[in-house]
Amino acid sequence: QVQLQESGPGLVKPSETLSLTCTVSGGSFNNYYWTWIRQPPGKGLEWIGYISYTGTTNYNPSLKSRVTISVDTSKNQFSLQLTSVTAADTAMYYCARNSAWFAYWGQGTLVTVSS
Amino acid sequence: EIVLTQSPGTLSLSPGERATLSCRASQSVSNSYLAWYQQKPGQAPRLLIYGASSRATGIPDRFSGSGSGTDFTLTISRLEPEDSAVYYCQQYGSSPQTFGQGTKVEIK
């Protein structure tokens, strides 16, 4: 059974960089795309972007200037970096498998932006 | 980007009733690349439907999806108490992928 697990700091200061990692287990890492999605408290879902196992990326234009998604196939991991964060970036961050519909999700990790 | 508008905002029905959820796109969704998710409090979304009408693995057949172009529907034929959740539609036919704002289904 495919499992995804997000990890990273739960608290980030304004203007700093949010960094999260998603570790994939129980299935093939190669031949798939890997996605980050976020959900502010009490609000809807926002697609952040995806990366292929070969490193091809696609980002949401609304975040593109601040987002980097990278992949480490040797560790079955992919990562998210979001720079210059503000309170508006406070959200549950999910990682998911695929680039289209998402059948496999991590449990999510709450990141709060606050000083 | 394609904006997805879901209606109604909240649906309150009794067990055994039929629920009809709407997702309308601001422009045509190519190839009916539309999915539906169920999200319960404190949980990640769960995929119900992809390709507008294909049920995901393990999803009961009381959940069905239909539609094309700009108008899509998720139908829950006979509501059960565990169907209480927020339901989201998502289009993946054009970038950026976008989600609707959600419909909350309450079971009386």
Interface residues (C-beta under 8 A of the other chain):
Chain A: G44 L45 E46 W47 N58 N60 P61 S62 Y94 S99 A100 W101 F102 A103 W105 G106 Q107 G108
Chain B: E1 Y33 A35 Y37 Q43 A44 P45 R46 L47 Y50 G51 A56 T57 Y88 Q90 Y92 S95 P96 Q97 T98 F99 G100 Q101 G102
